[in-house]
Amino acid sequence: MGRDLRHSGPRRRRWPVWHWLPTVLVLALLAAGVGAYRFEWGQRYLPGLAADPRTEPEQVLAPAGLDLPEWTPPAADAVALDIAGALAPDRVAAAVSDDLADPDLGKHVVGAVAPLAPGSAEWTTGDGRYLPASTTKLLTLGAALDVLGPDHTFTTRVVRGAGPRDVVLVGGGDPLLASRSLTVAEAESTYPARADVTTLALQVAEALGGQGRVRVRFDDSLFTGPTDNPAWRRDYVPDDIVSPITALMVDGGDEPDSDLKSDEPSLAAAEVFADGLRATGLRVDGRPQRVVAPAGAEELASVESAPLSQVAERILDVSDNEGAEVVGHQVGLATSGTGSFEAGAAGVIDTLGGLGIDVAGAEVYDGSGLSRRNRVSTSLLIDLIQHAAGADGEGMRSLVTGMPVAGFTGSLTYRFAEGPAVARGLVRAKTGTLTGVHALAGIAVDREGQPLAFVFGADRSPPIERYDSQEALDRAAASLAACRCSV
């Protein structure tokens, strides 16, 4: 028989759980604190300790180990950056091939690197067509900047309706229209400035003498066709991955103080406007109703967005899906007179092709890159980046200035933890992420000071290896910054 151990030897006192639990918690917090300091867990693994780059960009800390000199204005006779250097393909291959061969990236990996000068020879690897995910936003915004112009703004209006007491909120397809005006402190840290429907309500109240009864109507007829893209997964809109796309949306279709999206963004915007009217003392009868504003109706109020150049920078920085789709619809309006997903996608490809950019084989179904049907070549992205950075691309320069900076801003704030640290600040790129899909497209400045356009993508990556896949692409881009890849 086995020895009964239940009563052998001296008995040890068993302390209740509540006696030792505080000690364990303190030790755990100390360990977390050390980890957060030593390994930057606060940024990468403890979201509660990290600033959100979308809402608190000024609170994001510089990466550990990176010292930046004080900024000084450039001299009046500063020499422009030379973008016409030649590429050393063998050095590029030596720098990035191991990272692009990482098994976590899966079986279909593409890459292209070239100097920024248009027409420069490229280094490429893999079949050049790939599923671009959110790097599609570069195409959408590049086409918009070309066809509309960087100074273009979007106007939201209120006009008199068909009835004597009707006021109509008319959506102008402002990608960043807000529900309310910002406080002074909020405005100082928000870029770009936002137009808002609460300000419209104040203007309307003033135009109506600050008293009386009104009925709110809204007009979102600027855009046509479905509000849920047929080329998206069926669960994207129902599961609040993306909002239905309309010409009248506030806060990107977000519900107030919630991570959920509104089922009817245009109605939600009109209800915020109606609440603003009530706050001024006007009496608002009933719920807002959808109409088409009478032609030539008297305008009571209007607000304008920031210039498209600034809107584009914001959309690229935080990878704003709704904003990109609204801009895509605007491209459709400008090129064919139709503001829809289909017209927008066709307008983007036609516009870029008209600039001499290689659009051969491109299949684009949306403006944000959420569609898994999209396919583009790496040469299309390389050509676009070269054009935006080149002498003829001044109107499209926001594509370059709006790309997130490695380790600092937007969707790259908490990335580039691995690979050569020099990449932090010397790589700026648009990210692309879907389930099993990862991409980076942007510019890296190599050790010779030569800016290089690059595109890396993997669209058959094991979903379980999501973070390792991203890190492999980050390392490849970082290796360009650490490489003497130009001659």
N, C-alpha and C positions, 0 to 999 in steps of 0.2 A: 504494500500500500504506500502511497505517497505520503510525505510528511505534511501534516496540517500546519500551515504557516499562519493561520488566523490569530493564534494566541502565543506564538513563540517570540521570545525576546521581549525587551521593554517596549511598552506601548508609546507611540509618538502622539503628541497632541495634534489634533486636526483643527486648524484655524478655519473659521467660516470664510466663505468666499469674499465677503465684504471687507475682511481684514487685509488681504493681500492684493485685492483688485486695484486700489489706488496706486500702489507701488508699481504694478505692471503697467498701468496707464502712463505714469510719469516716465518710466523707462522707454516705453514705446514712443512717447512724444519727443524725448531727447534723441532717440535714434532717428526719428523722422526729421528732426531739426538738423542733425548732422548730415543725414542723407540729402536733405534739401540744399544744404550749403555745398557739400562736397560734390554731389552728383547732379545738381540742378533739378532735383525731383519736384521742386516747387513749380517749375515751368512745365516739366514733361509728364509728371505722374500725379501731381496733387493739384488739380484744377482750382480748388478753393484758395490756394495760395498764389495763383498766377493772375496777372492782369489780363483781361480779355482784349486782344488787339483790335477787335471790331468796335468796342465801346469805350475802351480806356487806353488808346494808343500812347498817350503821354506817360502812362504808368509802367510801360514795359521796360524792363531793365536791359542794358546791353549784355551780350553773352559774357560769361566768365572768361577772364584771361585776355580780353580784347580792350586795348587802350586806344582811344581816339584823340587826335590833336584838337586843340581849339580851332573852330572854324574861322577862317578869315576870307573876306571877299576876294575874288580873283582880280588880278591886276588888269588894268585896261588893255594892256598889250599881251594878254595871255594867249598862248598858242593853242589853236584848236586841236583836239585829239585826232591823231591820224588813224583812220579806219581802213586803210588800204593795204595793210601788211599781208604778206603771203603766209599760207599755212604749211606746217610740216606734218603731213599725214601720219608718218611713222611715229612721231612723238605723241600725237593725239591718241593713236591706237595704244601705245604703251601706257598712256596715262589713264585711259578709261575702260579698256577692254576687260580687265579683271572684274571691275565693278559691274559692268553690263552683263557679264557672264554669271553673276550670282544666281544660283538656282532659285532663290526666293522670288526672282522676277518672272519665273515661268518660261514657257517655250517660245514666246514671240516677243522679242525685244528689238526695238529699232533705235537708231541714233544718227544724228547728223551734226557736224560742226563746220563752221565757215567763218572767215573774217566778215566784218560788217559791211564791207564795200559790196554793193550789188553786183552780181555776176561772178563773184569770187568762187574759186574751186572749193568743193565741199569734201569733207571726209564723211563717209557713211558706213553704216553697218546694218544688216538685217533688211527684210522687205520693208520698203519705205512707207507703206500705208499702214495706219494704225487707228485705233479708236481713241480720239483725242481727249475725251472727257472735257474738263473745264478749260483746257487750252483752246477750245473752240471760242471762248470769249474774246481772245485776241482777234480772231477773224471778224466777229460781230462788231466789235468796237472799232477796229481798223476801218471796216467798210463804212460805219456810221460817221466817223471823223472825216472820211474823204467825201462822202456824198452830202452830208449836212454841214460840215465845217466845224472846227474846234470851238468857235464862239457861239454856236447855235444854242438857244435856250428853249425850254418847253413851258408853255403858258397854261395855267389852270384858271378858268373864268367863272363868273356868276353873271347870268343874264336874266332879264325878265321873261317869265313864261307865258303860256297861252292864256292863263287865267289872271285876273287883276291882282291876286295875292300870291301868285306863283313866282318863286325864284328858282332858277335852274343852275345847279353846279355842273359845269361842263369839263369833263376830263380831257386833258391835252397830252396824255401819255408822258407825264413827268416821272422818270424812273425813281426819283428820291423824294417824292412828295411826302410830307410828314403830316401827322395828325395835329400837332400843336407847335406853337412857337417855343424856342428854347430860352432858357434863362441866360443871363449874361455869362455866367460861368460855363454853362454847357456850350454856348456858342463859341467861346474861346478855344475849346478843345474839340470842336466838331468840324470836319472838313469833308466835302465842301459845305457851304451854307445851304440850308433847306428852305424851300417854299412850304407853306403849311395852310391847311384849311381853316384853322382857328383865326389866323390873320384875315382870311377871306371873310369870315363871319363878322369880324369887327368892321371891315370896310363896308360890307353890305348894310349893317346896322346904321352906320354913319350915313350912307347914301339914302336910307329910308327914314332918316330923322330920329332914329333910336326908339321908335315906338310903333305899335300896330301889330297886326296878325299876318302871318305868312304861311304858305305851304311850300315845303321843300320838294323839289324834283331834281333828278340827276340824269345826265346824258353821258353815256360811255360809248357812244356809237362810232367813235374815231377808229376803234379796232373792230374787226369782223372775224367770223369763223369761230372755231372752238376755243374755249378758254383753257382746256386741258389738252395738251399736245398728243395726238394719236400715236406719235412715235416714242412717247414715254412709257415706262412701265405703268401698268394700270393702278398700282398702289401709291404712286408718287403724290398725287393730289389728295386722295382720301386719307393717307397716312401723314399728311402735313410735311412732306419732304419739300414741296414747293407749292406756292399759292396758285390758284387760277389766275390767269393773266388777263387783265383788263386795262382800259385806258384811264381808269380812275381808281388808283390804289393809294392808300396811305400806309406808311411804315412797312413797305414791302409786302403788304397783305397780312402782316402779323396782327393777331388779336391783342388788345391791351394787356400788358403785364402777363404775357403768356408765351409759351413756346409754340402754341398752336397757330394755324393759319385760318383766316376767315374763309368760309365757304362762298361768300358773296362779297368780294372786296369792294366793288363799286357801291353797294348798299351800305357797307360798313363805313366807307368814307363819307357818304351823304349823312349818315347818322351822327358822325362826329361833327360835321358841319352844322347840323340842326342843333346839337347840344351847344355849340358855340354861339349860335343865334339866341338860344334861350338864355345863355349866360349874360348876354348884353341887355336883356330885358324884353326882347321881342317874344311874342306868343307864337308858337309853332304848332299848327294843327296837323294831327295825323302823322303817319309814317311817311318817309320819303318814297317817291314812286319814280320808276324809270320812264323817261320820255326822250324825244328828240327835240332839242331846242329849236324854237322858231327861227327861220332864216332872217338875218338882219336884226335880231332882237337887241334891245338896249343893254349895253354892258354896265353892270353895277359895280364890279370889282374884278381884279385879276392879280395873280402873283406869278413870278417867273422863277424858274430853276436856276441853278448855277450853270455856267457854260458847260457844254458837252465835254470839253477837255478835262474839266475837273470831275464831272460825273463819271467819265471813263476811268480816271485814276482810282476813284473810290470803288467802282465795280470790280476792277482788277485786283485791287489790294485785298479785299475780303471775299472775293469770288461770289459776288451777289447774283444768285440765279435769277430772281425776279427782275432785278434791274437790267440784266443782260437780255432777258426776253422782251422787256418793254422796248429797249433800244433796237432789238432785232425787228420788232413790229414797225418801228419808226423808219428803219431802212426799207422795209417793204413799201411803206407809204411814199417815201421819197423816190423810189425807183419804179413803182408800178401803180401807185395810188391806192394800194390795198394794204391795210395793216393787219397781217395775220402771220401765223407761224410759217406757212408755206411760202408766202410772198417775201417774208423777211429772209428766210434761208436762201431763196433764189436770188434775191437782191444782193446779199452778201457775196455770193460766189461771182455773180456778174460784175459787181463793182471791183472786186479784187482782180478778176481776170482782165478787166479793162485797164488796170494799172501795170499789166505785164507780169503779174505774179502768177506762178505756175499753179493752176487750179485743176490740172488734168487728173481725172479719176476721183475728184472730191465728191463726197456725198454728205450733205449737211441737212439736218431736219429741224434744228432748233437754234436758238441763240446762246444758250447757256452751256451746252455740252452734256446735258442730262441724258440725251438720247443715246442708246447703245447701238443705233443704226449708223451713226456718223462714222465716216472714214475719210481721212485726209492723208496726204503724203508729208513726210518730214520736209521735203523741199518747199512745200507751200508755206509752212511756218518759217523756215529759214528766209525765204524771199520776203515775207511780210516783215519780219524783224529788220532785215537789211533795209527795206524801203522806209520803215518808220525811223530808223536811225540815220538815214542818208540825207543828202542835200535836197532831194525832191520830196522828202517826207515830213517837212516841218509841221504841216497840219495834223499829222498822225503821231507827233512826238509823245503824246500822252501814253501811248502803248509802252514806251520805254520808261518814262518817269513813273507810271502807275504800277509797274511790276513790283511785287513784294521783294524786299531785300533780305538775303539769307541771314537768319538769326536775329532779325530786327523787326520787320514789319509784316502786317497782314497775315496771310496764310503760311508764311515762312517764319513767323516769329519764333516758334518753338521747334524748328527743324534745324538741320545741319549741325546736330550735336556730335556727329561722327565725321571722320575725314579731316583733311587739312583745315586748321582753324582760319587760315588766310581767306577762306571762302566767305566767311561772315563779313559782309559788307562789300565784297567784290563780285558776288553773284547776285543777280536779280532775275527772277523768273516767275512765270505764271504756273501755278500748280494745276494738276488734273487728277481727280480721284473718283472712281466708281468702284463697286465691288469687283475685285480682281483686275482693276485697271489703275495704272499710275503713270503720270507724265510730268515732265518739266520742260518748259520752253522759255528761253530767255537769253541773257548775255552774261558771260564771265570774262573778267579781265585777267589775262595770264601774267606770268612773272615778268614778261617783257613789256608789260603795260599795254598789250594789244587786246582790245575788246573782241570777243568771239561770240558769234551767234551759235546757239546749240538747241537741239531738240532731242530729248530722250523719252522713250515710251515703252511700256510693257502692258499688254492688254489680255494676257492669259496668266496672270499671277495667281497663285493659290490664295484665296481670300483669308485664310488663317494666318498668312504671313504678311499681313497688311503693313505693319510698321517696319518690318525688316525690308520689305520691298521699297518703301519710301526711302529708307536710309541708304539702300544701294544706289538709287538714283541721286540722292544728295551727295554721296561720296563721289560718284562719277562727275557731277558738276563741280564739286570742290576740287577734284583732281585737275580739272581744266585751269582753275585759278592758281594752282600750285605748279603748273606745267610751263615750261618754256616751249610752247607749241607753235609759236610764230617765228618767222625768219625775215 
